[in-house]
Amino acid sequence: MGQKITIKILDRRFPLEAESQEQEKDIREAAEKVDGKYHEYLSMFPDKSPEEILSFVALNGYMEVTRLQKAMDARDRDEESLQARLRSYLENIDK
């Protein structure tokens, strides 16, 4: 069972449970980033509603997730290619 924690985003408190100290740290950092990004967008788009601004925050976060996933996929493909080339090289050494 995890540890109960409370985070604050946009002056609202949210009770959560963290399974480890590392997860608690990650949750708290993420909450701070959401709050910071919200205020950043609020200053850029003061006429937008909180819901619209939070939509921008979510979109920004998922764009970053998508970018990182693509980078990881490319790295995995590169690794597979290198492994195949290495296997081929090692097989040909004996010949």
Backbone as numpy.savetxt, mean C-alpha at the origin, in Angstrom:
# Nx Ny Nz CAx CAy CAz Cx Cy Cz
-5.32 -13.85 19.87 -6.16 -12.66 19.87 -5.28 -11.42 19.87
-5.70 -10.42 19.13 -4.90 -9.22 18.96 -5.12 -8.19 20.05
-4.42 -7.10 19.88 -4.50 -5.99 20.82 -5.49 -4.96 20.28
-6.36 -4.46 21.12 -7.32 -3.44 20.71 -6.61 -2.10 20.66
-6.82 -1.41 19.56 -6.23 -0.08 19.39 -7.32 0.86 18.89
-7.06 2.14 18.99 -7.96 3.15 18.44 -7.13 4.07 17.57
-7.61 4.27 16.34 -6.94 5.21 15.44 -7.86 6.39 15.21
-7.29 7.47 14.72 -8.08 8.66 14.44 -7.83 9.09 13.01
-8.91 9.24 12.27 -8.85 9.76 10.91 -9.91 10.85 10.81
-9.49 12.03 10.40 -10.39 13.18 10.27 -11.18 13.43 11.55
-10.48 13.40 12.66 -11.05 13.65 13.98 -12.12 12.63 14.39
-12.17 11.50 13.71 -13.07 10.41 14.11 -12.23 9.26 14.62
-12.70 8.67 15.66 -11.98 7.55 16.28 -12.57 6.23 15.79
-11.67 5.29 15.50 -12.06 3.98 15.02 -11.38 2.91 15.86
-12.17 2.08 16.56 -11.57 0.98 17.31 -11.24 -0.17 16.37
-10.04 -0.67 16.48 -9.59 -1.78 15.64 -8.85 -2.78 16.50
-8.47 -3.88 15.87 -7.65 -4.87 16.55 -6.42 -5.14 15.70
-5.25 -5.10 16.34 -3.99 -5.37 15.65 -3.46 -6.71 16.16
-3.04 -7.54 15.22 -2.55 -8.87 15.57 -1.12 -8.86 16.11
-0.40 -7.78 15.85 0.99 -7.68 16.32 1.36 -6.21 16.45
2.49 -5.97 17.09 2.97 -4.59 17.19 3.31 -4.03 15.82
3.83 -4.89 14.97 4.16 -4.44 13.61 2.89 -4.03 12.85
1.83 -4.83 12.99 0.58 -4.49 12.33 -0.01 -3.20 12.92
0.10 -3.04 14.22 -0.38 -1.81 14.85 0.35 -0.60 14.27
1.67 -0.72 14.14 2.47 0.37 13.57 2.03 0.66 12.14
1.80 -0.40 11.35 1.35 -0.22 9.97 -0.01 0.46 9.90
-0.92 0.05 10.77 -2.27 0.66 10.80 -2.17 2.13 11.15
-1.38 2.44 12.17 -1.25 3.84 12.60 -0.60 4.70 11.50
0.42 4.16 10.83 1.05 4.90 9.73 0.07 5.12 8.59
-0.71 4.09 8.27 -1.69 4.22 7.19 -2.74 5.27 7.54
-3.21 5.27 8.78 -4.20 6.26 9.20 -3.64 7.67 9.09
-2.39 7.85 9.48 -1.74 9.16 9.36 -1.64 9.58 7.90
-1.31 8.63 7.03 -1.20 8.95 5.60 -2.54 9.33 5.01
-3.59 8.60 5.38 -4.94 8.93 4.89 -5.31 10.33 5.35
-5.10 10.62 6.62 -5.42 11.93 7.18 -4.62 13.02 6.47
-3.32 12.78 6.28 -2.47 13.76 5.60 -2.88 13.99 4.16
-3.16 12.90 3.46 -3.56 13.02 2.05 -4.90 13.75 1.94
-5.80 13.48 2.88 -7.10 14.18 2.89 -6.86 15.69 3.00
-6.04 16.11 3.95 -5.80 17.54 4.14 -5.07 18.14 2.93
-4.20 17.35 2.32 -3.51 17.82 1.11 -4.52 18.10 0.00
-5.44 17.16 -0.24 -6.47 17.35 -1.27 -7.45 18.45 -0.88
-7.76 18.57 0.41 -8.67 19.62 0.86 -8.11 20.99 0.53
-6.80 21.15 0.70 -6.19 22.45 0.37 -6.18 22.70 -1.14
-6.12 21.63 -1.92 -6.12 21.78 -3.38 -7.53 21.94 -3.94
-8.52 21.33 -3.28 -9.90 21.34 -3.75 -10.85 21.72 -2.62
-10.79 22.96 -2.15 -11.60 23.33 -0.99 -13.11 23.29 -1.23
-13.51 23.30 -2.49 -14.94 23.29 -2.81 -15.52 21.87 -2.87
-14.70 20.85 -2.73 -15.18 19.46 -2.80 -15.68 18.99 -1.44
-16.62 18.07 -1.49 -17.18 17.51 -0.25 -16.19 16.53 0.38
-16.34 16.26 1.67 -15.46 15.27 2.30 -15.51 13.91 1.60
-16.68 13.52 1.12 -16.80 12.24 0.41 -16.01 12.24 -0.88
-16.06 13.37 -1.61 -15.29 13.46 -2.85 -13.79 13.42 -2.56
-13.39 14.14 -1.53 -11.97 14.16 -1.19 -11.51 12.78 -0.75
-12.31 12.09 0.06 -11.94 10.72 0.46 -11.90 9.79 -0.73
-12.74 10.04 -1.73 -12.68 9.25 -2.97 -11.35 9.47 -3.67
-10.86 10.71 -3.69 -9.54 11.00 -4.26 -8.44 10.28 -3.48
-8.57 10.28 -2.16 -7.58 9.61 -1.31 -7.56 8.12 -1.64
-8.75 7.50 -1.72 -8.82 6.07 -2.04 -8.26 5.79 -3.43
-8.63 6.63 -4.40 -8.12 6.44 -5.76 -6.61 6.54 -5.78
-6.06 7.53 -5.11 -4.61 7.69 -5.04 -3.95 6.47 -4.43
-4.53 5.96 -3.35 -3.97 4.77 -2.69 -3.99 3.56 -3.60
-5.09 3.35 -4.29 -5.18 2.18 -5.17 -4.36 2.34 -6.43
-4.15 3.56 -6.88 -3.23 3.76 -8.01 -1.83 3.33 -7.60
-1.44 3.65 -6.38 -0.12 3.25 -5.88 -0.04 1.73 -5.74
-1.10 1.11 -5.23 -1.13 -0.36 -5.10 -0.99 -1.00 -6.49
-1.71 -0.46 -7.47 -1.66 -0.99 -8.83 -0.26 -0.84 -9.41
0.36 0.33 -9.21 1.71 0.56 -9.71 2.69 -0.42 -9.08
2.57 -0.61 -7.78 3.48 -1.54 -7.08 3.25 -2.98 -7.53
1.98 -3.36 -7.76 1.69 -4.72 -8.21 2.29 -4.96 -9.60
2.19 -3.98 -10.47 2.80 -4.11 -11.80 4.31 -4.24 -11.70
4.91 -3.45 -10.81 6.36 -3.53 -10.63 6.75 -4.90 -10.09
5.98 -5.42 -9.14 6.28 -6.75 -8.59 6.10 -7.83 -9.66
5.06 -7.71 -10.49 4.84 -8.68 -11.56 6.00 -8.66 -12.55
6.47 -7.47 -12.89 7.61 -7.35 -13.82 8.86 -7.95 -13.19
9.06 -7.71 -11.90 10.21 -8.29 -11.21 10.13 -9.81 -11.20
8.93 -10.34 -10.97 8.75 -11.80 -10.98 9.04 -12.37 -12.36
8.58 -11.69 -13.42 8.87 -12.16 -14.78 10.37 -12.12 -15.05
11.02 -11.06 -14.63 12.47 -10.96 -14.81 13.19 -12.07 -14.06
12.74 -12.36 -12.84 13.35 -13.43 -12.06 13.17 -14.78 -12.74
11.97 -15.05 -13.24 11.71 -16.30 -13.94 12.60 -16.42 -15.18
12.75 -15.32 -15.90 13.59 -15.32 -17.10 15.05 -15.60 -16.72
15.52 -14.95 -15.67 16.90 -15.18 -15.23 17.10 -16.62 -14.77
16.13 -17.17 -14.06 16.22 -18.56 -13.60 16.29 -19.51 -14.80
15.47 -19.25 -15.81 15.48 -20.10 -17.00 16.82 -20.00 -17.73
17.34 -18.79 -17.85 18.64 -18.60 -18.50 19.75 -19.29 -17.71
19.68 -19.20 -16.39 20.67 -19.84 -15.54 20.61 -21.37 -15.69
19.39 -21.92 -15.68 19.24 -23.37 -15.86 19.82 -23.80 -17.20
19.51 -23.03 -18.24 20.02 -23.35 -19.58 21.54 -23.28 -19.61
22.09 -22.29 -19.00 23.54 -22.13 -18.94 24.17 -23.31 -18.22
23.61 -23.66 -17.06 24.17 -24.75 -16.27 24.04 -26.09 -16.99
22.95 -26.28 -17.72 22.78 -27.52 -18.49 23.80 -27.61 -19.61
24.15 -26.49 -20.20 25.08 -26.47 -21.32 26.54 -26.51 -20.88
26.82 -26.28 -19.62 28.20 -26.36 -19.12 28.72 -27.78 -19.27
27.88 -28.75 -18.99 28.29 -30.15 -19.04 28.52 -30.66 -20.46
28.08 -29.95 -21.43 28.18 -30.42 -22.82 29.50 -30.09 -23.44
